[in-house]
């Protein structure tokens, strides 16, 4: 059974040969391939080669194209707010936030994702992945969610203040950020991505009232548009942290796969998101994968499977550490390959 078929059938609750496994390995795959992470983020071909090796050597059911928070930022506003490091991803320096002056938003334009910039680099990486992997291996494209990109442009602390100090500006900024996502996703889909993931990592920092007023409507606009224009493409949502209070609204989004970070209450996520929504993750990247034993990782996967039931993808709560012992990651993959969705 191909990885694409395995994932799609699992989402529909149909019989598959074993549970799909999609751990988020970014820095891990670069380290496994012997590539400095700065090269992984700057060269889409190297990212593709590292992901292909990661999938081949561990039996992972997808190629992930997430890498860092600065692709859209740089194409929108240049590199002035970005710090680069040799063996970790680029970081946003809030002291030099691209949108420190709110008036600059009027000058921003939605970038062309095929104009040769960093957004285009990911598109080219997907093209290379699809050529090398063929039609059977799932490729997960990646876009920054409206709040994530707003925080990267404005600064996470500042955008939180904007919600109270200047709500009109906050709405305008998140709307622009959603427009960027809607321009970027189709280019990745055309390049060969069969799944489109949207990461709104900063959503874990707000409560349900702010989420409902500012963030959820723009998330809904992105996901609804993607589903209408690309009905065969799977949708995936990633929001870091403990987002338990956001689940009632998130459940209304047309999302096929919800990634649940390890601080979140998985049983509550299952209850609030519904019995037939596919959940991925919740295995701790720290106490289980990084610091635990293979037996501990295997048991953590079992607990998550038991909690989620048949609509479940084996994964960690977020990105796995590059220092994760290989035997621990292999234990996660072993659980997936030794169990079927319907066992719980």
C-alpha positions, 0 to 999 in steps of 0.5 A: 500500500502506498503512503498516499493511499494509506493516509487517505484510507486512514482518514476515511476510516477504511482498512489499511495495512498499518497505521500511517506515521508522519513524524515532523523531522526537519533538523533531524532529517538534515542531521541524518543526511549530514547537511548543515541546517542552514543549507537545508533551509536555503537550498530546496534540493538539499531539503528534498534529498534529506527528506527523501533519505529520512523517509527511505531509511525510517519508513516515514509516510510523507515528505514534509516541506516545513523548514523555518518561519522566514520564507514568506517574511523575506519575500514580503519584506526582505531579510532585515528582520532575519538572523541566520545561524549555521546549524539551526533555522533562521529566526525572526529578530523582533527588535528589527521586526519588518512591520515595526512601523504599522504604516508599512503594511500599506506598501506590502504586496502578496509575493509571487511564489514563483518569482525566484525567492525563498517561497519559490525555493520550497516550490522547486523542492516539492517538484524535485521530491515528486520527480524522485519519489514518484506518485506514491509518496505523500508530500506535505506542503507548508504555509504560514497561518495568518497569526503565525505570519503576522507574528513573524512580520510584526513581532509576537509580543507586539501583535498580541498588544495590537489585538487590544490597542489597534484591532482594525490594524490587526484584522487588516494584517491577518487578512493580508497574511491569509491572502499570502497563504492563498497565493502560496498554497496553489503553487505548492499543489501544482508542484506536487503536494497532495497535502497542504498544512497550515501552521499557526504556531502562535495560536497557542498564546491566545484564548478563544475570544481572540481566536474567534474574533481575529484568527479563526475567520481567516483560517476558515477563509484559507481552508474553505478556499483550498477545499473549494479549489482543490477538493482532492488535496488533504488539509492539515492544521498545526497549532503548537502548545496547549490549545484545548480551549480553541478546539470547539471552533477549530472543529468547524474548519474543513481540516482533514488532519489535526496535529496535536502538540504534546502539552495538549489534552489528547482525550479532550481534543478527541472529544471536542474535535469529534470521533471521526476527525483524524488526529496526529501527534501528542507523543512528547518530543522531549520526555518520550522521544528525546529523553525516553527509551524505545519502550517508553516511546512505543508505549506513548504511541500506544496510549495516543492510539488508544485515546484517538481510536482508528482515526489516528496518525502516529507522530510527535507533538511537534518537530522532533529534536535532531538529538533524538536517539535513532532507536527511539524514532525507530520505536515510533515507526515500529509501533505504526507498522505493527498496529492497525487503526481499528485495534482501538 
